[in-house]
Amino acid sequence: MYAVYLGRALQTVNPPNASVGTAQLADSSVTSAKLASGAVANTPAFEATINTEQNPTNDTFVKINFDTEVFDTASAYDTSNKRFTVPSGQAGKYFIFSYACMGSNTNSTLEETFLSIYKNGSQTKTAMTSTTNNPTRYCNMVITNVMDLSVGDYLEMYGKIVKTSGTTEVRTVESVFGGYKIIE
């Protein structure tokens, strides 16, 4: 003979430590409220600006001197070389952005401006604006891109200004270079 007790709890069973994996969790069962602070972050992340106006050679691609860090979560931006290098263990997709105010110190002489992302010393993406039919003094250039980066890859920003007279300028106030790792 045996007896069945209905509705009576005999014990509570807790699974042993480290015995529950992702297969045992229901989809959407873990929310951001249950994650430790900083467990999910778009890092590494950096942003740099220009401290001193730059006067590059006309009609030539030159590295833009983003020499002042606004922030750098992984100490991966090198102000002496003006470049971001992907740190150890941080390979993945990155959102990279830059904007730069480029032009001439003389009104109505700017014809073209280029802003380029260089990866490991090679040009990869370029934004271009032509004002040949309506020459101006300055142009605010913007470039954004999602890039798949490996550990050790480095990124730099280059610019090219084509003008008919005056001195070329990359201005300080309106120029920035930055990026962050995308959570995958």
N, C-alpha and C positions, 0 to 999 in steps of 0.2 A: 504494500500500500504506500501511496505517496500523497502529499498535500500540496496544493497550489494556492499561494496567497496572492490575491489580486489587489493591486493598488498599494502595496506596501513596499517601500524601498529598503532593500537590504544593505546596499553599499553604494558608494560613489566611486567611479573608476576614472582616474586621470591617466592620460597616455604618458608613457615615459618620456623624459627629456629627449629632444632631437628625433622623435619618432614620427612627427607630423611633417609632411612635405607639401609642396604645392599641389600635388594630385589630390590630397585630402581636403583642400580648401575649396569652397564654392566660389565661382566667379564673382567678382565684385565684393567679396566678403571682407577684404582689408581696405580700409579707407585711410586717407592721409592723417586723420585724427589719431589713428593707432600707430603711426610711424614716429620714430624718434626724431627730434628736431635735427635737421640737417641730413637726414637719411636719404632724401631725394633732393638734389640741387643741380642747377645748371652751372656746375663748376668743373674744371677751372674756368674762370672768367677774368677778363682784363679790359681796361680802357686807358688810352694814352692820348695826350695832346701835344701841341707844339708850344715850346716855351719862347722861342725866338723866331721872328719872321724869316722865311727862307727865300733866297733869290737864286733859283736854279738857272742853268743855261737854257736859252731859248731853243725850242724844237728838239729837246733831248729828254728821254726818260731818265729821271733821277729819283733816288730813294727819298721819301719825305721823312723829315726828322721828327718823328713822334718821340720826343725825348723826356716827357714828363708823365709819370703814372698817375692816373686818377684813382685806380684800384687795380689790384692784381692778387687774386685769391690763392694762387699756387706759386708765386714768385717765378712765373714762366715768361714774363715780359722783360726783355733786356733793354734798358734805356741806352746803354752804350752802343749797342748794335742796332737799335730801333727795330726789334723783331720779337715776335711771339714764337716760342718753341713748345711743342706738345710735350708735357712732362710724362715721366714713367707711369705706366698703368692708366693713361688717360686717352688712349686711341678711341676714335669714334667720329661721329658727325658733329660739326661745329657751325654755328651761325657767325659769320664774319661780316663786319660792317665798317665803312669809313665814309666820312664826308670831309671835303676840303674846299676852302675858298681859294681859288686860284685865279690869277689874272696878271694885269699890267698896271704899273703905277701911272700910266698915261691913259686918259679917256679915249674911247673908241678905237683901240688898237688891238684888242684881243680877238683872235680868229678861231682858235681851237683849244680845247682842254681835254686831257685824258687822265683817268684815275685807274690804276691797275693793282690787282692783288698778285703778288709774286709768291710762289710756293717753291721752297728749296732753290731759290735763285732764278726761277723761270717764270715768265709771265703766264698767268692762267686765266684771269678774267679781266676785262677792260670795259670801262664806261667812257663814252666820248660825247662831247658837245661841240657843235660847230656854230660859230657866230659870224662866219665869213660874210654873209649877206647883210648882217646887221651888227657890225663890230661894237663891242661893249668894253667895259673896264675889268669886271670880275665875273666869275661864274662859280656857283656853288655846285660842286660835283658830289654825287652820291653813288656808292657801290655797295651791294649786299650779295652774299652768296652762302649757300650751305655747302660745306666741303667735308669730304671723308678724309680724315687725317690720321696718320700713324705716329707712334712715339718717335720723337726726334725731328719730325717735319717742322719747318719754320716758315713763318709768313711775314712778309714785309709789304709796305705800300709804296708804290711809285707813282709819279705824276709827270705829265708832259704839258708844257704851255707853248702855244704858238702865237706870237704877236708880231706886229709890224714895227713897233718902236717902243721905247721905254724899258723899264726894268721888270722882269718877271717876278711875281710874288706868290708865295704860299702863305696865307695869313694865319695868325695864331688863334684868334678868338673863335673862328668858325670851323676849326679843323679838329677831327678826332679819329682814332683808329681803335677798334675793339672787337670783342668776340666772346663767345661762351659755348661750352659743350652742351649739346642738345640731349635731354633725357630720352633714352631709347626704350 
